[in-house]
Each structure stands twice: as structure tokens, then as C-alpha cells.
């Protein structure tokens, strides 16, 4: 074979491999099943399962008690789902601060600057006061799970607005598509997909959302019991099912045992289910972990109405809850910055990134402006000047000194691969949310991932027409959950491995995924000049489309051509 032809053949193979992880699974698999996936949303999304929320197809509930271990957001939603399917539901929550209201009311909860708005007793919950990025799928689910959701949520201080924000990738504007219809052809249809081109989502802090959900769910479904207790272990019966939840009530020393029909592990970062199962001789449950070494600071400013209205923000982004989000490409650095509207008259500046030590994070307005000034762009040109004006405006008259300064160190990312040992799981035990997968928060997948888990659980329970959990329930449930969320682990890890300070999974190197990162960069660049590419990048990330819709023959060809041109 001629050497030039051989080299071109190798380059083409590299191109195909490079683009492989843009979607949920390797591109080759998606390419072969793309048409099938477009018609069957239930394979890789939970859109079909939205239809069963709030009801049970079978005329009788399942017997006994569903025990939800962990009463945070995912646990609350799991309890709400189980209330439709079981005679009794009990939440066991170890954190005494789980019932914290927002804003804090007691004088003892004031922070060092006298602010009531920024004190939480949830020491184990990071980013409590950040405005989170929730995908529209979360809103679709919450509207079905909570009566009169929109009205109650807005009354509680939340906002329902389009999923749109002002984002820059090393100076390149990440645009929002004008329509999901591309040259007269739309993306796949589904009866649960919102009709709006920019679907709505919820905007609020964790400090507001969690108490809101707890109040609404507990008030609307009094059959759900909430107990402050620490679960220490599980027991297993002769049939292999979990037949006991051993717990210690808050303030007591002796343990008690509750007999469950069903157990859901929503213990978050502690991943307690792994320990419980391994004590029963089940496992080991495989886990993988890497550390992107992310750290950032948020400075929250309390503003009166006049000062809020006069913020020096460009008119075109003033109405956005996240009016500024910028991240450096991994080839240029690891800085992140964003600015967002908070709640109760607050406005936040956040900054940090990958591999940045605590001592290098800005501590003063001038240091923050220097941090922004050093932000690297592809063009080499500086970012917009208005950010400097914003920092000065918020800091004037002692504003910085009165603000609440909060530093956050993001823990390592972990994936507990229950799906790989699904056949060994007790039939009446499942895990959801961060108890299965903890990702970097910069991708905005955490809470939505928990919502999707609860919806997947609803779909699985609705298929049970008897009054007891069937033999293969846990196996099928955890495999289904991996199909719907496993792609997010792959994509986040590939992106995070681009930063040289990331500590990779054991046995892996940061070179892993390099061709895929190159392909994703070409895709991002393409979205700035091509409307179809922009739409196919934007809509699947809302968790309402299968990831396979990210690629069409045309977009695939353009990405491959761009990579081929660079490889010449």
C-alpha cells in the first residue's frame, strides 16, 4: 500500500474514533441504531415515563413500606414517587439541618457580615446558595409531581424562564438556536417535548429548592413520614431480598429495625448503599473516581431595588438569570467565571476553575479584575470590558467588605457501577442520584440527574402490576438508569481530562479521550457558524432528546471534514 494512502486511512479511522463520544455511546453504535433511537425515546431518555408520574396503573398499591434513606432533593422526589405505589413511605434522614428554611430567620444564623441569607446548617451540602442550572426535563417532571407547581414555586421566590444564558468558550460566544426546525425538518417529535423553541426551566438556589420541595411534598402527601435517623446497616432474608433497615433515631443510642418492602439509597456523597451491600457479602460494587481539582469562590452582594436595576450589564443579557458564564478551553487554561441573579435581592460573582490553589483565588476586587484580565481567548483578544465595570459597581461604598465570600472545593467525581453487578443486587434495593454518580457541577447535571432517576423509578414501579417487587426489578432498574445517565459520566470525564491538573481514574491517563475532545471542539466551533449544528448541540443537552440527535449525516460530515483538514 502506498504510504500516503495508508496514512490517509489511519487519519480517517482516527476521525471516526474522535467523534465517537460526542453522543451517549460510541458513534458507531449510535450510527447503526440512530433511526430506531429517534423513534424510541424511552431507551435513552425518561420522556415516556413522565406520563406515569402521579398515578399507578395497577388498582392496588404494593404492600408494606418503601424506605427512602436520605431526605435531600433526590430522596424527596423518590418518596413522592413511591407514595403512588406503596402503602407506606418513610424517609430516614441523618442531617439535622435538612429542615433548614431559606432565608434563615433566627438571629443565631447570621453570618459574619450580619447577613441572614447565606447561613445553612447543611454542612455536607456544597453550593447551597448557588443558582443552579437545571435542565428543562426537571421542570416537566416537577409539574407532574407537585400540585400547582408553577404558582407555588414562584410564590416561594423561584423563577420559571427559558433555558438560556450568556456563555463564552475562550471568547467564542456559544449561541442559542432560533428554532428546533432545521430547513423545514424538526428534531424528533414526542408528545412531552415543550412546544417553545427555548423551553422553560426553573431558576433558584439549592437553599430555596430543597425546603420548597420538602414543604410541598410533605404537605400534599401526609402519608409520607419523615424521621431524623442514621441508617447503620441492612439485613437480608432467605429469599435474598432486604428484610430489615437498621437505624438509630436522632438523639438515641440504641438501634431499631424497620421492615421494608423496598429500599432506595439516596445518601448522596456518602454512597452508604455500597457499604451496606458489601457487609451483606454482595459485591464488591465497582467504583471509578477521578479528581478534576476544581475550586471556586462566590461573592454574594445584597442589593436594594435601585442598585439592582442599575447594574452595568449589557441590555441584551440583563434579563438572563445567568448573565455571564465563561470558561477557558483546556488548551489555554482552567479558569471559570460567572455572574448570576440570586434570590431576595442578591447578585453573585463566581470565579475559580481547574487546578487553581486556594491561595491563588482572588480575595479582593482588584485581584478579581486581574483574574479576568488574564482569561485567555482563542483570538488573543481580551474579554468584554463591562465585567470590570460590574466588579467596581458591586464593590463601591464598601460593597465587597459587606458581601458574603464563600469558597468551595469540589470533591472528586465518582461513578458507582451498580449496573455491572445488577444481577447480584437484592431485588428490592436501588440507588439514585449522587449515591450512584457524582459529577463536576460545572455541567449542571446534578439535580436533573436525580430527577431523571426518580422518573425512571416511577416508570419501573408502574410496570409492576402485582403487590410485591418482582425478582429482576433492581437489575432492570439499574441497567435502565445507566443507559439514561451513563453518557453524562463519559462526556464530563473526557472534558475534565483535558485539564493537565486533573487526577485521572486509576489505570487511566489524561491522554484518554484526546481525539474525542478534538472532535467536540470542532463541533463547538461549528455551532458558531451553522444553525443546524447549533440546534443539535443545544437541544439534546436539555435531557429531553436522545443524545443520538446531536448528529446528522450533514453535521457528522462537516465535523469529519474539519478534522481531516487539520490532519493534512
Protein Blocks (a to p, Z undefined) as FASTA:
>chain_A
ZZklmmmmmmmmmmmmmmmmmpmbdfklmmmmmmmmmmmmmlmmcklmmmmgoiafbfbd
cehjdddehjbfklmmmmmmmmmmpmbdcdddfblklmpccddfbfklpcfkopaklccf
blklghklpccdddfklmmmmmmmpghklmmmmmnopacddddddddeehiacdddfbfc
eghiacdddfklcfbfbdcdddddfklmmmmmmmmmmmmmmmbccdddddfbdcddfkop
afbdcdddehiabdcddddfbdcdfehjnommmmmmmmnopacdddddddehiadddddd
dddfklmmmoccdfklmmpmblbdcdddfklmccdcdddddeehiacdddddehiafklp
cfbfklmmmmmmmpccfkopacdfklmmmmmmmmgghlmmmpccddddddddddddfklm
mmmpcfkbccehjlloccdfklopmmmmmmmmmmmmmmmmmmpmbfbdcfklmmmmmmmm
mmmmmmmmmmmmmmmmmpmkbccdehiafkgoklmmmmmmmmmmmmmmpmklmmmmmmmm
nopacfklmpcfklmmmmmmmmmmmmZZ
